[in-house]
Amino acid sequence: MTGRASPGPPSSRVLLIDLDNCPKELAELPNELANFTRIVACYGVNEPRLSISLVRALAAAIHEGRLEFVGMELRGKNAADFGLAFWAGRLLERLPAETEFVILSRDNGLEHVINLLRRENRAARRAGSAVEATTGSDPDEGAAEEFYTERLRTQLHRPKRRKTLLKGIRTFFQNREAIDADRVLAALMRRGWVTCDGEGIVSYPEIAQWTEPKPPSQDPPAATSAPAVRKAAKRSSLPLFD
């Protein structure tokens, strides 16, 4: 695990983690302990497996009650989401009004919980990664913008299928292991830079606007002047011969 400079938590800051949706972020928990006053991780499908080194790193926070793992007794697809919603409401009532809530999940459905917290005048946002949860910036969005700017906008022949585009993303970021090609593609689609139909056919709406040939301008035909009518010469009234 890589260490990260910690900005330190505000007076009260809560991190709610959807472990069913973001299981890989579990390894980043030791780096997040200094950034949040309370962390609750919910799971409903698979019980998380912690290495001995990770247990040692988290033991003090668990003992102090700053970190808690909550498993749903009835397992199901959205069980962890309901657990997070319950804990968001519970902590809303118990913690100070200035508490910030961050939900770590890639499930768009949890935006309903975010909106309800905001209706109670609480600072709340959803993050898709541990880095975004701490800093507020999404590395997937940054990678998507980089790939779009440096590769897609400059390519003459862009991938036409989803499988080929994913391969291109992996090649572009081959020296950066933390970047996931599927998440970068999802970010590209959220931005509207890429669309993908049910058959895996890819299109690029914004780029298409630049490359479409403009229809020839149809200027109105220039007005043509009518041919000049030659006036007949006036017949002289003078006698030709005396």
Residue frames relative to the residue before (quaternion, step in Angstrom):
aa qw qx qy qz dx dy dz
M 1.0000 0.0000 0.0000 0.0000 0.00 0.00 0.00
T 0.3397 -0.7544 0.5312 0.1825 3.53 -0.94 0.88
G 0.4253 -0.7026 0.5111 0.2535 3.53 -0.94 0.88
R 0.1314 -0.7859 0.6016 0.0559 3.54 -1.20 0.55
A 0.5283 -0.6242 0.4608 0.3449 3.56 -1.00 0.74
S 0.2536 -0.7970 0.5349 0.1198 3.57 -0.78 1.00
P 0.3418 -0.7494 0.5261 0.2116 3.58 -0.77 0.98
G 0.4670 -0.6675 0.4514 0.3643 3.57 1.25 -0.29
P 0.5056 -0.6836 0.4405 0.2882 3.56 -1.09 0.72
P 0.5137 -0.5726 0.5056 0.3907 3.58 -1.24 0.25
S 0.7672 -0.3468 0.2237 0.4910 3.58 -1.21 -0.13
S 0.7886 -0.0515 0.0366 0.6116 3.60 1.09 -0.66
R 0.1269 0.7940 -0.5745 0.1532 3.57 -0.60 1.18
V 0.1514 -0.8161 0.5572 0.0254 3.55 -0.70 1.16
L 0.1182 -0.7577 0.6381 0.0689 3.57 -1.09 0.82
L 0.0831 -0.7767 0.6243 0.0090 3.56 -0.74 1.14
I 0.1306 -0.8376 0.5302 0.0122 3.58 -0.55 1.21
D 0.2630 -0.7280 0.6170 0.1425 3.54 -0.99 0.97
L 0.2028 -0.8277 0.5127 0.1045 3.58 -0.02 1.26
D 0.5749 0.5681 -0.3912 0.4402 3.61 1.14 -0.40
N 0.7403 0.4160 -0.2042 0.4871 3.54 1.07 -0.80
C 0.7975 0.1804 -0.0699 0.5714 3.57 1.11 -0.70
P 0.0335 0.8508 -0.5241 0.0169 3.64 0.64 1.00
K 0.6389 0.5543 -0.3362 0.4142 3.60 1.05 -0.68
E 0.6014 0.5811 -0.3580 0.4152 3.59 1.19 -0.49
L 0.4512 0.6960 -0.4473 0.3346 3.58 1.27 -0.17
A 0.6458 0.5425 -0.3170 0.4337 3.59 1.02 -0.80
E 0.6659 0.5097 -0.2969 0.4568 3.60 1.21 -0.47
L 0.4106 0.7551 -0.4465 0.2487 3.60 1.23 -0.16
P 0.6405 0.5233 -0.3631 0.4291 3.66 0.83 -0.76
N 0.6590 0.5074 -0.3095 0.4610 3.59 1.10 -0.66
E 0.6891 0.4957 -0.2729 0.4527 3.60 1.19 -0.49
L 0.4924 0.7014 -0.4254 0.2910 3.60 1.16 -0.39
A 0.6979 0.4687 -0.2766 0.4656 3.59 1.00 -0.77
N 0.6774 0.5194 -0.2850 0.4360 3.58 1.23 -0.35
F 0.7693 0.2741 -0.1454 0.5584 3.59 1.25 -0.32
T 0.4264 -0.7031 0.5107 0.2509 3.54 -1.08 0.76
R 0.7936 0.0741 -0.0360 0.6029 3.59 1.22 -0.48
I 0.0366 -0.7877 0.6149 -0.0081 3.58 -0.92 0.96
V 0.0202 -0.7746 0.6320 -0.0141 3.57 -0.89 1.01
A 0.0994 -0.7971 0.5955 0.0146 3.58 -0.70 1.13
C 0.1185 -0.8154 0.5659 0.0288 3.59 -0.62 1.14
Y 0.0047 -0.7793 0.6267 0.0031 3.56 -1.13 0.69
G 0.1126 -0.8195 0.5601 0.0448 3.55 -1.10 0.69
V 0.6933 0.4548 -0.2744 0.4871 3.58 1.21 -0.34
N 0.8144 0.0025 0.0533 0.5778 3.57 0.51 -1.20
E 0.4441 -0.6763 0.5191 0.2755 3.55 -0.92 0.89
P 0.4587 -0.7100 0.4525 0.2844 3.63 -0.73 1.01
R 0.2708 -0.7415 0.5941 0.1544 3.54 -1.15 0.72
L 0.1294 -0.8094 0.5722 0.0262 3.54 -0.65 1.16
S 0.4250 -0.6822 0.5321 0.2662 3.56 -0.97 0.87
I 0.6547 -0.5132 0.3682 0.4153 3.59 -1.22 0.38
S 0.6537 0.5138 -0.3239 0.4515 3.58 0.94 -0.82
L 0.6551 0.5023 -0.3136 0.4693 3.59 1.05 -0.74
V 0.6185 0.5372 -0.3393 0.4623 3.58 1.03 -0.75
R 0.6546 0.5085 -0.3122 0.4641 3.58 0.95 -0.84
A 0.6701 0.5068 -0.3005 0.4515 3.57 0.99 -0.83
L 0.7463 0.4013 -0.2112 0.4873 3.59 1.11 -0.65
A 0.4533 0.7427 -0.4258 0.2483 3.59 1.24 -0.39
A 0.6727 0.5076 -0.3096 0.4404 3.60 0.83 -0.95
A 0.6693 0.4986 -0.3020 0.4608 3.60 0.92 -0.90
I 0.6331 0.5129 -0.3318 0.4754 3.60 1.05 -0.73
H 0.6609 0.5164 -0.3000 0.4545 3.59 0.94 -0.92
E 0.7022 0.4589 -0.2602 0.4782 3.59 1.02 -0.79
G 0.4994 -0.6768 0.4144 0.3477 3.60 1.25 -0.19
R 0.4848 0.6666 -0.4399 0.3566 3.59 1.22 0.25
L 0.7618 0.2323 -0.1304 0.5905 3.57 1.25 -0.45
E 0.0396 0.8036 -0.5897 0.0698 3.55 -0.86 1.01
F 0.2278 -0.7394 0.6200 0.1305 3.55 -1.07 0.87
V 0.0780 -0.8091 0.5824 -0.0065 3.57 -0.73 1.11
G 0.1144 -0.7976 0.5909 0.0392 3.55 -0.66 1.15
M 0.4138 -0.6969 0.5302 0.2490 3.54 -1.08 0.80
E 0.4559 -0.6988 0.4758 0.2781 3.59 -0.82 0.96
L 0.7300 0.2976 -0.1928 0.5843 3.57 1.08 -0.74
R 0.2797 -0.7916 0.5232 0.1464 3.55 -0.38 1.23
G 0.2020 0.7727 -0.5844 0.1435 3.54 -1.09 0.67
K 0.7304 -0.4613 0.2847 0.4155 3.53 -1.30 0.33
N 0.8102 0.2240 -0.0967 0.5330 3.61 0.85 -0.96
A 0.2687 0.8038 -0.4988 0.1816 3.58 1.21 0.39
A 0.6636 0.5066 -0.3135 0.4524 3.60 0.91 -0.88
D 0.6071 0.5643 -0.3536 0.4335 3.61 1.07 -0.71
F 0.6661 0.4865 -0.3043 0.4765 3.58 0.96 -0.85
G 0.6191 0.5395 -0.3391 0.4590 3.56 1.09 -0.69
L 0.6580 0.5022 -0.3066 0.4699 3.58 0.97 -0.84
A 0.6384 0.5228 -0.3283 0.4596 3.58 0.99 -0.79
F 0.6398 0.5229 -0.3238 0.4609 3.58 1.00 -0.82
W 0.7057 0.4638 -0.2743 0.4601 3.58 0.84 -0.97
A 0.5877 0.5575 -0.3760 0.4498 3.58 1.09 -0.57
G 0.6840 0.4742 -0.2822 0.4772 3.58 0.95 -0.88
R 0.6435 0.5333 -0.3239 0.4434 3.56 1.00 -0.81
L 0.7120 0.4393 -0.2586 0.4829 3.58 0.87 -0.94
L 0.5411 0.6063 -0.3952 0.4282 3.58 1.19 -0.49
E 0.7055 0.4578 -0.2572 0.4760 3.58 0.96 -0.86
R 0.7375 0.4616 -0.2319 0.4349 3.59 1.04 -0.73
L 0.7487 0.4182 -0.2154 0.4671 3.59 1.04 -0.74
P 0.6754 -0.5186 0.3371 0.4016 3.60 -1.21 0.45
A 0.6522 -0.5528 0.3652 0.3683 3.55 -1.24 0.54
E 0.6792 0.4939 -0.3022 0.4510 3.61 1.10 -0.56
T 0.3869 0.7419 -0.4712 0.2790 3.62 1.26 0.10
E 0.2494 -0.7449 0.6026 0.1405 3.56 -1.02 0.89
F 0.1904 -0.7797 0.5900 0.0880 3.57 -0.94 0.94
V 0.0298 -0.7705 0.6368 -0.0045 3.56 -0.93 0.99
I 0.1401 -0.7792 0.6075 0.0647 3.58 -0.77 1.05
L 0.2139 -0.7841 0.5754 0.0914 3.54 -0.66 1.17
S 0.4171 0.6666 -0.5093 0.3497 3.57 -0.22 1.32
R 0.3434 -0.7222 0.5586 0.2203 3.56 -1.18 0.58
D 0.4739 0.6658 -0.4267 0.3875 3.56 1.33 0.25
N 0.3714 -0.7577 0.4953 0.2064 3.57 -0.48 1.20
G 0.5577 0.6342 -0.3859 0.3712 3.59 1.15 -0.51
L 0.6294 0.5522 -0.3375 0.4301 3.59 1.15 -0.53
E 0.4379 0.6704 -0.4712 0.3699 3.59 1.26 0.07
H 0.5582 0.5896 -0.3940 0.4307 3.61 1.19 -0.45
V 0.6486 0.4997 -0.3148 0.4801 3.58 1.01 -0.80
I 0.6215 0.5409 -0.3341 0.4578 3.58 1.00 -0.84
N 0.6805 0.4973 -0.2940 0.4508 3.58 0.86 -0.95
L 0.6449 0.5140 -0.3245 0.4633 3.60 1.02 -0.74
L 0.6327 0.5166 -0.3307 0.4727 3.59 1.03 -0.75
R 0.6621 0.5026 -0.3096 0.4617 3.58 0.96 -0.83
R 0.6140 0.5450 -0.3493 0.4516 3.59 1.10 -0.63
E 0.6715 0.4371 -0.2829 0.5273 3.55 1.27 -0.40
N 0.5207 -0.6773 0.3802 0.3545 3.57 1.30 0.45
R 0.4600 0.6415 -0.4744 0.3896 3.56 1.02 0.86
A 0.4697 -0.6344 0.5301 0.3097 3.55 -1.12 0.69
A 0.1557 0.7930 -0.5682 0.1553 3.60 -0.68 1.07
R 0.1007 0.7708 -0.6243 0.0772 3.54 -1.13 0.74
R 0.3620 -0.7010 0.5692 0.2316 3.53 -1.33 0.38
A 0.1415 -0.7827 0.6032 0.0589 3.57 -1.04 0.82
G 0.3700 -0.7511 0.5106 0.1955 3.54 -1.13 0.71
S 0.7779 0.1542 -0.1003 0.6009 3.57 1.31 -0.11
A 0.6517 -0.5184 0.3759 0.4066 3.56 -1.26 0.33
V 0.6166 0.5455 -0.3443 0.4513 3.59 1.05 -0.73
E 0.6767 0.4797 -0.2920 0.4762 3.56 0.91 -0.90
A 0.6069 0.5667 -0.3582 0.4268 3.58 1.03 -0.72
T 0.7215 0.4361 -0.2405 0.4811 3.58 1.02 -0.83
T 0.8051 0.3251 -0.1424 0.4753 3.55 0.76 -1.06
G 0.4508 -0.6879 0.4546 0.3418 3.58 1.18 -0.50
S 0.6557 0.4665 -0.3153 0.5030 3.59 1.26 -0.08
D 0.3337 -0.7533 0.5417 0.1663 3.55 -0.96 0.95
P 0.3695 -0.7486 0.4990 0.2323 3.65 -0.52 1.08
D 0.5988 0.5565 -0.3675 0.4434 3.61 1.12 -0.56
E 0.6456 0.5095 -0.3174 0.4721 3.58 1.00 -0.82
G 0.6554 0.5144 -0.3102 0.4578 3.58 0.99 -0.84
A 0.6552 0.5010 -0.3058 0.4755 3.57 1.01 -0.86
A 0.6330 0.5330 -0.3319 0.4529 3.59 1.02 -0.79
E 0.6615 0.4998 -0.3072 0.4671 3.58 0.94 -0.86
E 0.6402 0.5222 -0.3205 0.4634 3.58 1.03 -0.80
F 0.6803 0.4852 -0.2963 0.4626 3.59 0.87 -0.92
Y 0.6583 0.5156 -0.3115 0.4513 3.56 0.97 -0.84
T 0.7042 0.4796 -0.2676 0.4500 3.57 0.90 -0.96
E 0.7866 0.3729 -0.1776 0.4590 3.55 0.81 -1.04
R 0.7743 0.3226 -0.1890 0.5105 3.59 1.14 -0.46
L 0.7556 0.4177 -0.2556 0.4349 3.58 0.47 -1.15
R 0.6946 0.4854 -0.2926 0.4431 3.59 0.90 -0.87
T 0.7211 0.4311 -0.2461 0.4833 3.58 1.17 -0.50
Q 0.5775 0.6022 -0.3779 0.4012 3.61 1.22 -0.25
L 0.3816 -0.7039 0.5496 0.2383 3.55 -1.03 0.79
H 0.7736 0.2000 -0.0972 0.5934 3.58 1.05 -0.83
R 0.1050 -0.8265 0.5529 0.0130 3.56 -0.24 1.29
P 0.6223 -0.5505 0.3849 0.4019 3.61 -1.12 0.58
K 0.2915 -0.7757 0.5410 0.1434 3.55 -1.01 0.88
R 0.7442 0.3133 -0.2045 0.5533 3.58 1.25 -0.21
R 0.6346 -0.5688 0.3798 0.3598 3.54 -1.17 0.69
K 0.6446 0.5374 -0.3197 0.4399 3.58 0.94 -0.89
T 0.6754 0.4849 -0.2905 0.4737 3.59 0.96 -0.86
L 0.6402 0.5241 -0.3260 0.4573 3.59 1.03 -0.76
L 0.6387 0.5168 -0.3270 0.4670 3.59 0.98 -0.80
K 0.6296 0.5266 -0.3291 0.4670 3.58 1.01 -0.78
G 0.6527 0.5143 -0.3101 0.4619 3.58 1.01 -0.80
I 0.6326 0.5213 -0.3287 0.4691 3.59 1.05 -0.75
R 0.6541 0.5076 -0.3161 0.4632 3.60 0.94 -0.87
T 0.6528 0.5076 -0.3182 0.4636 3.58 0.95 -0.80
F 0.6506 0.5322 -0.3145 0.4411 3.57 0.94 -0.89
F 0.7830 0.2745 -0.1363 0.5413 3.60 1.00 -0.85
Q 0.2224 0.8374 -0.4828 0.1275 3.59 1.14 0.52
N 0.7139 0.4218 -0.2629 0.4933 3.61 1.15 -0.46
R 0.6693 0.4241 -0.2986 0.5319 3.57 1.28 0.23
E 0.2344 -0.8468 0.4657 0.1051 3.53 0.17 1.36
A 0.6309 0.5738 -0.3435 0.3934 3.60 1.07 -0.61
I 0.6351 0.5381 -0.3323 0.4434 3.60 1.20 -0.38
D 0.2168 -0.7827 0.5777 0.0814 3.54 -0.81 1.10
A 0.4717 -0.7187 0.4368 0.2649 3.58 -0.65 1.14
D 0.6477 0.5239 -0.3296 0.4444 3.61 0.94 -0.81
R 0.6699 0.4839 -0.3059 0.4727 3.60 1.00 -0.78
V 0.6168 0.5261 -0.3504 0.4690 3.60 1.06 -0.66
L 0.6454 0.5098 -0.3207 0.4698 3.58 0.97 -0.83
A 0.6318 0.5267 -0.3326 0.4613 3.59 1.00 -0.79
A 0.6492 0.5065 -0.3121 0.4740 3.58 1.04 -0.77
L 0.6182 0.5366 -0.3355 0.4661 3.59 1.04 -0.74
M 0.6772 0.4818 -0.2879 0.4759 3.57 1.01 -0.81
R 0.6182 0.5370 -0.3478 0.4567 3.60 1.06 -0.68
R 0.6752 0.4873 -0.2843 0.4752 3.57 1.06 -0.76
G 0.4663 -0.6851 0.4437 0.3411 3.60 1.21 -0.32
W 0.4573 0.6918 -0.4440 0.3395 3.58 1.26 0.25
V 0.7785 0.1603 -0.0694 0.6028 3.56 1.19 -0.62
T 0.0716 -0.7566 0.6456 0.0748 3.55 -1.14 0.67
C 0.0952 -0.7905 0.6045 0.0256 3.56 -1.12 0.66
D 0.2827 -0.7799 0.5332 0.1660 3.59 -0.68 1.05
G 0.7494 -0.4304 0.2773 0.4198 3.54 -1.33 0.04
E 0.6901 0.4542 -0.2766 0.4909 3.57 1.21 -0.40
G 0.5805 -0.6247 0.3600 0.3784 3.57 1.27 0.20
I 0.4465 0.6678 -0.4697 0.3662 3.59 1.21 0.39
V 0.2384 -0.7997 0.5448 0.0827 3.54 -0.78 1.12
S 0.0016 -0.7703 0.6375 0.0155 3.54 -1.14 0.70
Y 0.3064 -0.7511 0.5694 0.1332 3.53 -1.30 0.50
P 0.2488 -0.8384 0.4609 0.1509 3.61 0.24 1.26
E 0.7083 0.4682 -0.2914 0.4408 3.59 0.77 -0.96
I 0.6563 0.5016 -0.3111 0.4700 3.57 0.96 -0.87
A 0.6160 0.5628 -0.3486 0.4270 3.57 1.03 -0.75
Q 0.6143 0.5582 -0.3497 0.4345 3.57 1.08 -0.66
W 0.6721 0.4941 -0.3026 0.4612 3.57 1.07 -0.74
T 0.7574 0.4367 -0.2061 0.4395 3.56 0.97 -0.91
E 0.5145 0.6409 -0.4390 0.3631 3.61 1.16 -0.26
P 0.4308 -0.6964 0.4984 0.2847 3.62 -0.80 0.92
K 0.4275 -0.6957 0.5167 0.2574 3.52 -0.99 0.84
P 0.4834 -0.6582 0.4769 0.3251 3.59 -0.91 0.81
P 0.5661 -0.6057 0.4186 0.3708 3.59 -1.01 0.70
S 0.4996 -0.6630 0.4701 0.2995 3.50 -1.00 0.85
Q 0.2373 -0.7707 0.5801 0.1151 3.50 -0.94 0.93
D 0.0845 -0.8113 0.5784 0.0083 3.53 0.09 1.31
P 0.5320 -0.6176 0.4542 0.3597 3.58 -1.00 0.67
P 0.5545 -0.6254 0.4201 0.3534 3.60 -0.94 0.80
A 0.5289 -0.6408 0.4552 0.3201 3.52 -1.02 0.86
A 0.5095 -0.6506 0.4714 0.3080 3.52 -1.00 0.86
T 0.2304 -0.7746 0.5768 0.1193 3.56 -0.83 1.00
S 0.4138 -0.7147 0.5069 0.2470 3.52 -0.88 0.91
A 0.5286 -0.6318 0.4659 0.3229 3.53 -1.03 0.79
P 0.5640 -0.6077 0.4219 0.3669 3.61 -1.00 0.71
A 0.5170 -0.6595 0.4519 0.3057 3.51 -0.97 0.93
V 0.3148 -0.7378 0.5700 0.1783 3.51 -0.94 0.92
R 0.3438 -0.7521 0.5281 0.1930 3.54 -0.68 1.12
K 0.3597 -0.7452 0.5250 0.1988 3.46 -0.68 1.12
A 0.4742 -0.6650 0.5010 0.2862 3.54 -1.03 0.80
A 0.4895 -0.6696 0.4721 0.2985 3.54 -0.94 0.89
K 0.4882 -0.6596 0.4871 0.2989 3.52 -1.01 0.82
R 0.4327 -0.6923 0.5163 0.2587 3.54 -0.98 0.88
S 0.4349 -0.7132 0.4889 0.2513 3.54 -0.81 1.03
S 0.3705 -0.7370 0.5276 0.2030 3.53 -1.04 0.82
L 0.5166 0.6415 -0.4246 0.3759 3.60 1.30 -0.10
P 0.4866 -0.6576 0.4765 0.3220 3.57 -0.98 0.69
L 0.4703 -0.6869 0.4760 0.2834 3.55 -0.97 0.82
F 0.7905 0.1389 -0.0777 0.5914 3.56 1.00 -0.67
D 0.4290 -0.6579 0.5529 0.2782 3.51 -1.14 0.69
